[in-house]
Amino acid sequence: MIRAARDSDLQPLYEMAKLTGGGFTNLPPDRTALKAKLDRSAAAFARVEDDKADDLFVLVLENVATGEVRGTCQIFTHVGQSYPFYSYRLGTLTQHSKELGRTFRADMLGLTTDLEGCSEVGGLFLHPGERAGGLGMLLARSRYLFIAQHRARFADRVLAELRGIIDEAGGSPFWDGLAGRFFGMNFQDADQFNAVRGHQFIADLFPKHPVYIAMLPETARAVIGLPHPSGRAAMRMLENEGFAYENYVDIFDGGPTMIAKTDQVRTVRDAQSSRIVALDDDGGEPALIAHGRLADFRCAYGGVRGCEGGVVLDRVTAEALRVGEDAIVSHVART
């Protein structure tokens, strides 16, 4: 079951953060940074004004049988409000020489803040012991049901940054080949600094001129726009939701940034709101089902089928969501 994160979730979040393997900016293995995230999330859940602001919502996956927290995900309503939101954009410069009779096309990386103001889904991590049964999909798609139920708080575009290639030593070939030359710090230190203190040092020190990709070492060129092997399934899920890679990459590890129009995200677009008219032991077709606003939001897999005046929901899911007859639920097919 997905629910709003609480202060008591700090320890399990910290334990999961230590398992990420680096390059996971939104879930740093730093108690102070994680506590700051939980505080910011609590303020967002407590804010009653249903309008746009610089909010962060942290959700967790709880095993309803044991009460253990086994996964987490995050939603940012508008990136780039407190700190600049930098990306690299891949572009091409075409030049022609009449004397040589040749056309030269140079691929470049340009530092940009094009994506400021977008909403962002990120920070998704599922405990290695739980990576079966579609729980990763439950975590991912619960965010879109949350957005659908609080649509006025979110932007017209939503992005997702996928972690890029990290080598066996925990370094980033992209960082080593580009940014590391300007900063004098390794990837792990820069990633930790960013996770705890934000992006401002990027604005202070990053080169503002385009970088010719041909001038980078092959190790850096080879990983531009590629997701970490552990993120390939996440990339497919994003593509299934309607996200696309539009040549924006992360400035730290070169991983791809996926973008979609919020109202065209499949789960947002297809979600339906219905009144529960009855409960039974079967429910019906497999679906993601959500109920409640803000801190009362809950989401789980369950069985639901349409009937006159609303839907029938299975009792186990109703108990997990803490709903009964006449409650309004949002639901979307699991497939």
C-alpha positions in Angstrom: 0.0 0.0 0.0 1.3 3.5 -0.9 0.9 6.3 1.7 2.3 9.6 2.6 5.7 9.5 4.3 5.9 10.3 8.0 8.7 11.4 10.4 8.9 7.8 11.6 9.9 6.7 8.1 13.3 8.3 8.4 15.2 5.2 9.4 13.8 2.9 6.7 14.4 5.6 4.1 18.0 5.9 5.3 18.5 2.1 5.1 17.2 2.1 1.6 19.3 5.1 0.6 22.4 3.1 1.6 21.4 0.4 -1.0 21.1 2.7 -4.0 24.7 2.5 -5.1 25.3 6.2 -5.8 24.0 8.6 -8.4 20.6 8.7 -6.7 20.4 12.4 -5.9 16.8 12.3 -4.6 17.5 9.6 -2.0 20.9 10.5 -0.5 22.3 8.3 2.3 22.4 11.4 4.6 20.1 11.6 7.6 20.0 15.4 7.7 19.1 15.6 4.0 16.4 13.0 4.3 15.0 14.6 7.4 14.8 17.9 5.4 12.9 16.1 2.7 10.4 14.7 5.2 9.9 18.1 6.7 9.4 19.7 3.3 7.0 16.9 2.4 5.0 17.3 5.6 4.6 21.0 4.9 3.4 20.2 1.4 0.8 17.6 2.7 -0.4 20.1 5.3 -0.8 23.0 2.8 -4.5 23.4 2.1 -4.4 25.9 -0.8 -5.0 23.9 -4.0 -2.7 25.9 -6.2 0.8 25.9 -7.6 3.8 26.1 -5.2 7.3 24.7 -4.8 6.1 21.5 -3.1 7.7 18.0 -2.6 5.6 15.0 -1.8 7.3 11.9 -0.5 5.4 8.6 -0.6 6.3 5.2 0.8 5.4 1.6 0.1 4.2 -0.2 3.2 3.7 -3.9 3.7 0.2 -3.8 5.3 0.8 -7.2 7.0 4.1 -6.2 8.7 4.0 -2.4 8.7 7.5 -2.4 7.1 8.4 0.4 4.7 9.9 -1.3 1.6 9.9 1.4 -1.1 9.6 5.1 -1.8 9.0 7.6 -4.5 8.8 11.4 -4.8 6.8 14.1 -6.7 8.1 17.7 -7.2 5.3 20.1 -8.2 7.6 22.7 -9.9 11.3 22.3 -10.3 13.8 25.2 -10.4 12.0 27.4 -8.0 14.5 27.4 -5.1 17.6 26.4 -7.2 18.2 26.6 -10.9 17.2 23.3 -12.6 20.0 22.6 -15.1 20.1 20.0 -17.9 22.3 19.4 -20.9 20.5 19.5 -24.2 22.0 17.7 -27.2 22.1 19.8 -30.3 23.8 19.9 -33.7 25.7 22.7 -35.5 25.9 22.2 -39.2 28.5 24.1 -41.3 29.4 23.9 -45.0 32.7 24.6 -46.7 32.4 25.4 -50.4 36.2 25.1 -50.8 36.3 21.6 -49.4 32.9 20.6 -50.8 32.0 19.1 -47.4 29.3 19.6 -44.7 30.3 19.2 -41.1 27.9 18.4 -38.4 29.1 18.8 -34.8 27.1 17.4 -31.9 27.1 19.6 -28.9 25.9 19.7 -25.3 24.5 23.0 -24.2 23.7 23.9 -20.5 20.1 25.0 -20.2 17.3 25.7 -17.8 14.6 24.8 -20.4 12.8 22.5 -18.0 12.3 24.9 -15.1 8.7 25.0 -14.0 8.0 21.4 -14.9 6.7 18.9 -12.4 9.0 16.0 -11.7 8.5 12.4 -10.6 11.6 10.8 -9.1 13.2 9.2 -6.1 11.7 5.8 -6.9 13.4 3.0 -5.0 12.2 -0.4 -4.2 14.0 -2.6 -1.7 15.9 -5.4 -3.5 13.9 -8.0 -1.6 10.6 -6.8 -3.0 11.3 -6.6 -6.8 8.5 -8.9 -7.8 4.8 -8.8 -8.1 4.6 -5.4 -9.9 5.5 -3.4 -6.8 7.8 -1.1 -8.8 4.9 -0.3 -11.1 2.6 0.3 -8.1 5.1 2.8 -6.8 5.6 4.5 -10.2 1.9 4.8 -11.2 0.7 5.8 -7.7 2.4 9.1 -8.4 0.3 9.7 -11.4 -2.9 9.0 -9.5 -1.8 11.4 -6.9 -1.2 14.0 -9.6 -4.6 13.3 -11.1 -6.3 13.8 -7.7 -4.4 17.1 -7.1 -4.1 18.3 -10.7 -4.3 22.1 -9.9 -1.0 21.8 -8.0 1.0 20.5 -10.9 2.5 21.9 -14.1 1.4 21.1 -17.7 4.6 19.1 -18.3 6.2 16.4 -16.1 9.7 15.0 -16.3 11.6 12.1 -14.9 15.4 11.9 -14.7 16.9 8.4 -15.0 20.2 7.6 -13.4 23.0 7.3 -15.9 25.8 4.8 -16.2 27.9 4.3 -13.1 31.0 2.2 -13.2 32.0 -0.6 -10.8 33.9 1.9 -8.6 30.9 4.1 -8.2 32.2 6.8 -10.6 30.5 8.3 -13.6 32.4 8.2 -17.0 30.3 11.2 -18.1 31.3 13.3 -15.1 34.9 12.3 -15.3 35.1 13.2 -19.0 33.3 16.6 -18.7 32.3 18.3 -15.5 35.0 16.7 -13.3 37.7 18.6 -15.3 36.2 21.9 -14.2 35.3 21.1 -10.6 38.3 19.2 -9.3 36.1 16.8 -7.4 35.0 13.2 -8.2 31.5 12.2 -9.0 30.6 10.8 -5.6 31.6 14.0 -3.9 29.8 16.2 -6.4 26.7 14.0 -6.3 26.6 14.1 -2.4 27.2 17.8 -2.4 24.3 18.3 -4.8 21.9 16.0 -2.9 22.6 17.9 0.4 23.1 21.5 -0.7 21.5 21.9 -4.1 22.5 23.0 -7.6 23.9 26.5 -7.0 27.5 25.4 -7.3 26.7 24.3 -10.9 25.7 27.8 -11.7 28.9 29.1 -10.2 31.4 26.8 -11.8 29.9 25.1 -14.9 31.1 26.2 -18.3 28.3 28.3 -20.0 29.5 27.7 -23.6 28.4 24.6 -25.6 30.7 21.6 -25.3 31.6 19.7 -28.5 30.9 16.1 -27.9 33.8 15.0 -30.2 36.2 16.6 -27.8 35.1 14.3 -24.9 36.8 11.0 -24.3 35.1 8.0 -25.8 34.1 6.7 -22.3 32.0 9.8 -21.8 30.6 10.0 -25.3 29.5 6.3 -25.1 27.2 6.9 -22.1 25.3 10.1 -23.1 21.6 9.5 -22.8 21.9 5.9 -21.6 20.1 4.8 -18.4 21.8 2.7 -15.7 21.1 -1.0 -16.3 18.9 -1.0 -13.2 16.9 1.8 -14.7 16.0 0.2 -18.0 12.7 -1.2 -16.7 11.8 2.2 -15.3 12.5 3.7 -18.7 10.1 1.2 -20.3 7.4 2.0 -17.8 7.9 5.7 -18.5 7.6 5.1 -22.2 4.4 3.1 -21.6 3.0 6.1 -19.7 3.7 8.4 -22.7 7.1 9.9 -21.7 9.7 10.4 -24.3 13.4 11.2 -24.5 13.8 14.7 -26.0 17.6 15.0 -26.0 18.0 16.4 -22.4 20.5 14.6 -20.2 21.5 14.9 -16.6 24.5 17.2 -16.0 26.1 14.8 -13.5 25.9 11.3 -15.1 24.5 12.0 -18.6 21.4 9.9 -17.9 18.3 10.6 -20.0 15.5 13.0 -19.0 12.1 11.7 -20.0 9.3 14.3 -20.6 5.5 14.1 -21.1 2.5 16.4 -21.1 0.9 15.9 -17.7 -2.7 15.4 -19.1 -1.4 12.9 -21.6 0.3 10.6 -19.1 -1.6 7.4 -19.5 -2.5 6.9 -15.9 -3.6 10.5 -15.5 -5.6 10.5 -18.7 -7.3 7.1 -18.0 -8.0 7.4 -14.3 -11.7 7.3 -13.4 -13.5 8.4 -10.2 -16.3 6.2 -9.0 -18.4 5.7 -5.9 -18.2 2.3 -4.1 -21.6 0.8 -4.1 -20.7 -2.6 -2.7 -17.8 -4.7 -1.3 -17.2 -8.4 -2.0 -14.5 -11.1 -1.9 -13.6 -10.8 -5.6 -13.9 -7.2 -6.7 -13.2 -7.7 -10.4 -10.6 -6.6 -12.9 -7.1 -5.9 -11.6 -6.6 -2.2 -11.1 -4.7 0.5 -9.2 -7.1 2.1 -6.8 -6.5 5.3 -4.8 -8.5 7.2 -2.2 -7.9 10.3 -0.1 -6.3 13.7 -0.6 -2.9 14.9 0.6 -1.8 13.2 3.8 -4.8 10.8 3.6 -3.8 9.5 0.1 -3.5 5.8 -0.2 -3.0 3.6 -3.2 -3.0 -0.2 -3.7 -3.6 -3.0 -6.2 -7.1 -4.5 -6.1 -10.1 -5.8 -7.9 -12.8 -3.5 -9.2 -15.8 -3.9 -11.5 -18.4 -1.5 -12.7 -22.0 -1.7 -11.7 -25.1 0.5 -11.7 -24.2 3.7 -9.8 -20.5 3.0 -9.3 -18.1 0.1 -8.7 -17.7 -3.0 -6.6 -14.4 -3.2 -4.7 -12.8 -6.2 -3.0 -12.8 -6.2 0.8 -9.0 -6.6 1.2 -8.2 -3.6 -0.8 -11.0 -1.6 0.9 -9.4 -2.4 4.2 -6.0 -1.3 3.0 -7.4 2.0 1.7 -9.6 2.4 4.7 -12.8 2.9 2.6 -16.3 1.5 2.7 -19.5 1.9 0.7 -20.2 5.4 -0.7 -16.5 6.4 -0.6 -15.1 7.9 -3.9 -12.1 6.1 -5.3 -9.8 6.8 -8.3 -9.0 3.7 -10.4 -7.2 2.7 -13.6 -6.6 -0.7 -15.2 -3.4 -2.4 -14.0 -2.3 -3.4 -17.5 
